[in-house]
Each structure stands twice: as structure tokens, then as C-alpha cells.
């Protein structure tokens, strides 16, 4: 009978070669989920700011400063910029309609070092720059 050759170290070596790749894939999937969640939260916050801005843009105390304060109260690390954009002329009321275009921005800190190499934007920063743009019509009172 032949001698049996022991290969107990082979499993350890194979595991050490495959484990970092496997963990990198798992952590990257988790990081993509985290960044997607942050983008959904930013999009919703920007929508809420645009909704309030569409109703109060023409009010005396409305405007960009009020909307920026509102965005900070909803999502403290995000910023928002809002501006008017001309749309169609209302033929019945003979009024020019405007949309409020709000763009929310946020830099999300990435968690895992391996996925930060792949997902960081700008590269090497360990952060991902996110932005969401929402258009909302500006409400105008009709002339009596």
C-alpha cells in the first residue's frame, strides 16, 4: 500500500487566495446599497424642498435662503440650489409659467476601503458625490 500524502495546508492557501476577492465583492455590493439608499434620501429631500419652494417662491419671505435652511433641517450634510426656469405661456390666463429647478448635492463618506477604490468620485477621496434634480411648477395666484 502506498503512503497517503497530507495536504492540510492546501485548503488554507486556497482560502487565503479567494477570501479577499469574495469579501471585496460582498463589501462592494453592500456599499452600492448604502450609496443607493443615500441617493433615495437625497432625492426625497430635494423633492420636499422643491414642493415647498413651488408654493412659497413668490411669497415675500420665500426664496433660495429659506429653501437652503429647509434642506439643512431635513438633511444636515446636503446643500440645495434653486432657480426659476421659464416654461409655457398659459393661453387662458395670459400668464408666463415658471418651474422651480432645485438641485440637491451631498458627499457621502464611503465605509469599506476596498469598495472605496472602485466607487469613490472623485477618485481617491473616499467619498461619492451625489446629486438630485427636481422640477416643480411655481404656483402663481390668478389676477382677479
C-alpha positions as CSV (number, residue, x, y, z in Angstrom):
1,X,0.0,0.0,0.0
2,X,1.2,3.5,-0.8
3,X,1.6,6.2,1.6
4,X,-1.0,8.8,1.9
5,X,0.2,12.4,1.2
6,X,-1.1,15.0,3.6
7,X,-2.3,18.3,2.0
8,X,-3.7,20.1,5.0
9,X,-2.1,23.4,4.0
10,X,-3.7,23.4,0.6
11,X,-7.1,24.4,1.9
12,X,-5.6,27.3,3.9
13,X,-3.7,28.7,0.9
14,X,-6.7,28.4,-1.4
15,X,-8.9,30.2,1.2
16,X,-6.3,33.0,1.6
17,X,-6.3,33.5,-2.2
18,X,-10.1,33.5,-2.7
19,X,-11.3,35.2,0.6
20,X,-10.1,38.8,-0.2
21,X,-11.8,38.7,-3.6
22,X,-15.0,37.3,-2.2
23,X,-15.1,39.8,0.6
24,X,-14.3,42.6,-1.8
25,X,-17.4,41.6,-3.9
26,X,-19.6,41.4,-0.8
27,X,-18.5,44.7,0.6
28,X,-18.9,46.4,-2.8
29,X,-22.4,45.1,-3.1
30,X,-23.2,46.4,0.5
31,X,-21.6,49.8,-0.4
32,X,-23.7,50.1,-3.6
33,X,-26.8,49.5,-1.4
34,X,-25.7,52.2,1.1
35,X,-25.0,54.8,-1.7
36,X,-28.3,53.9,-3.4
37,X,-30.1,54.5,-0.1
38,X,-28.4,57.8,0.4
39,X,-29.4,58.8,-3.2
40,X,-33.0,58.0,-2.5
41,X,-33.0,60.1,0.7
42,X,-31.3,63.0,-1.1
43,X,-33.9,62.8,-3.9
44,X,-36.8,62.8,-1.5
45,X,-35.3,65.7,0.5
46,X,-34.8,67.7,-2.7
47,X,-38.4,66.9,-3.8
48,X,-39.7,68.2,-0.5
49,X,-37.7,71.4,-0.8
50,X,-38.9,71.9,-4.4
51,X,-42.5,71.3,-3.3
52,X,-42.3,73.9,-0.5
53,X,-40.4,76.2,-2.9
54,X,-43.0,75.9,-5.6
55,X,-45.7,77.1,-3.2
56,X,-43.7,79.9,-1.4
57,X,-41.2,81.1,-4.1
58,X,-43.2,84.3,-4.9
59,X,-44.0,85.0,-1.2
60,X,-42.2,87.9,0.5
61,X,-40.3,85.6,2.9
62,X,-39.7,82.8,0.3
63,X,-36.6,82.4,-1.8
64,X,-33.4,80.5,-2.0
65,X,-32.2,81.3,1.5
66,X,-35.3,79.8,3.1
67,X,-35.1,76.7,0.9
68,X,-31.5,76.2,1.8
69,X,-32.4,76.4,5.5
70,X,-35.2,73.9,4.9
71,X,-32.8,71.5,3.2
72,X,-30.4,71.7,6.1
73,X,-33.2,70.9,8.6
74,X,-34.1,67.8,6.5
75,X,-30.7,66.5,5.6
76,X,-27.9,68.4,7.5
77,X,-24.9,67.5,5.2
78,X,-26.7,68.3,2.0
79,X,-26.9,71.6,0.0
80,X,-29.5,72.8,-2.4
81,X,-29.6,75.4,-5.2
82,X,-32.9,76.6,-6.7
83,X,-33.6,78.7,-9.7
84,X,-36.5,79.7,-11.9
85,X,-36.9,78.3,-15.4
86,X,-39.5,79.6,-17.9
87,X,-42.0,77.2,-19.3
88,X,-45.1,77.7,-21.4
89,X,-47.4,80.7,-21.6
90,X,-50.9,80.0,-20.2
91,X,-53.2,81.0,-23.0
92,X,-56.3,81.2,-20.8
93,X,-54.8,83.4,-18.1
94,X,-52.2,85.1,-20.3
95,X,-49.5,84.4,-17.7
96,X,-46.0,83.1,-18.2
97,X,-45.5,79.9,-16.2
98,X,-42.3,79.1,-14.4
99,X,-40.8,76.0,-12.9
100,X,-38.5,75.9,-9.9
101,X,-35.5,73.7,-10.6
102,X,-33.8,72.5,-7.4
103,X,-30.6,70.6,-7.3
104,X,-29.6,68.9,-4.1
105,X,-25.9,67.8,-3.5
106,X,-24.3,65.6,-0.9
107,X,-20.9,64.0,-0.4
108,X,-21.4,60.5,1.0
109,X,-18.5,59.0,3.0
110,X,-17.8,55.5,1.8
111,X,-17.4,52.8,4.5
112,X,-15.3,50.0,3.2
113,X,-11.8,50.6,2.0
114,X,-11.8,48.0,-0.9
115,X,-15.1,49.4,-2.4
116,X,-13.9,53.0,-1.9
117,X,-11.3,52.4,-4.5
118,X,-13.9,51.5,-7.0
119,X,-16.8,53.8,-6.1
120,X,-15.0,57.0,-4.9
121,X,-15.8,60.0,-7.0
122,X,-13.5,61.9,-7.3
123,X,-11.1,59.1,-7.3
124,X,-9.1,58.5,-4.1
125,X,-11.2,60.8,-1.9
126,X,-13.2,58.0,-0.1
127,X,-16.4,59.9,-0.9
128,X,-19.1,59.7,-3.5
129,X,-20.6,63.0,-4.8
130,X,-24.4,62.6,-5.2
131,X,-26.8,65.0,-6.8
132,X,-30.6,65.0,-7.4
133,X,-32.5,67.5,-9.6
134,X,-36.3,68.1,-9.2
135,X,-38.6,70.4,-11.2
136,X,-41.7,71.8,-9.6
137,X,-44.1,74.4,-11.0
138,X,-44.2,77.7,-9.2
139,X,-47.8,78.4,-8.0
140,X,-49.0,81.9,-9.0
141,X,-52.2,83.5,-7.8
142,X,-54.6,84.4,-10.6
143,X,-55.4,88.1,-11.0
144,X,-59.0,89.0,-10.0
